[in-house]
């Protein structure tokens, strides 16, 4: 039988997020730090001073210093800013110095975006079967894949010849057969385990699929000698 399994991804957590809103949110985070802002803080002024001095040849690349005061930390951040200033002379020096870091931030945001997307598509993040109700429906799988239920059904029909809902029902019926053949669980318990709130509805669905009622199917398996419930 299915073991009780907690929700790995909540239903609200797998809804498709509006892409435009996410893009605007990222832009609102990145652009104000790049444009319309002068290096006014002490740390900004000091860092920009080292970058400009290196770019203009007034400070050494390997050990940048101004008036004999060495730069704090490693030289790589100062190199990036100085290279950007030299490579983009048509831009204001403060903007050019910040541009590499804005690009790094954009890269991080893109990486997080796609990491979350691909994580949501892994097996561990898909809707799972719950004991005693809550069996995932086609819309739950569609949300986890960030597609519409209609698109999911279209794809499954093109691939397997049946709709997504029918695939889920077939999976439930296979699990029902396994429970009837290999366990002593009652029909009502099996129904609840598979997410059916009404055992009578489960019985009708199983009979429609298998051509036999659950009890008749279990009796047939038992008399066939193939397997006995345990």
Secondary structure, DSSP 8 states (H G I E B T S, - for coil): -------SS-TGGGS---HHHHHHHHHHHHGGGTSS----SHHHHHHHHHHHHHHTTSS-STT-EETTEE-SS-SHHHHHHHHHHHH-TTS-HHHHHHHHHHHHHHHHHHHHHHHHHHHHTSGGGS----SSS----HHHHHHHTTS-HHHHHHHHHHHHSS-HHHHHHHHHHHHHHHHHHH----HHHHHHHTT-S-HHHHHHHHHHHHSS-HHHHHHHHHHHTS----
